[in-house]
Amino acid sequence: MEKKKLLVFDLDGTLLNDHKDITPRTRAALKRARQKGYALCFASGRCEEMMSIYRDAVGGCDYMVSCNGAMTRSLADRVILQKQYLEAEEVTQVLTWLFARRMDFMMYSSREMYFSAYSDKLHRRVGSYEKLSASWGFPVKLEARGLDTPHLQERFEDIIKIVVYE
């Protein structure tokens, strides 16, 4: 079996500069590493959707560790190697609590992002990621959906992370 070397990069404060950008110098270094046979892995508290713009900007990576380690995926075959979902009943309890207090939140599943529909700040945040990816020539339309209290009837079975912005 051939051994492969893996380079793992955290995004914020490591791979990304203060403007949430990957510099041309860093992009070139990652490209050289891939050409030399290194596998690349990006790790972040972000969900895969938000990480995808950085993956595309450097020409791909082999693995993603997302949501603070709650999910790991091999991108070559799109296989989830490891995941840790929150209990559906607990998600409903947390959402009920957040909606009652009208708190801003984002919630991530393995396929989609959700956010508090009443939050202008989070609408702008989703839009800023889409604008950033477009500025790099890799436009991404994030799978993001605003939630409000009627959505409490839904059963969220594949939630990986909930982030509260207060």
RAJOWO-V998746 format. One record per run of one state. SS is the DSSP state (H for helix, E for strand, - for the rest). FROM is the first residue (numbers start at 0). LEN is the number of residues. Records with the same first field share a line. If there is no record, write none. Layout:
BEGIN
SS = FROM-LEN / FROM-LEN
END
This chain:
BEGIN
- = 0-5 / 15-8 / 35-3 / 43-4 / 57-5 / 69-1 / 74-4 / 83-4 / 100-3 / 109-3 / 116-3 / 135-8 / 147-1 / 153-5 / 165-1
E = 5-5 / 38-5 / 62-4 / 70-4 / 78-5 / 103-6 / 112-4 / 143-4 / 158-7
H = 10-5 / 23-12 / 47-10 / 66-3 / 87-13 / 119-16 / 148-5
END
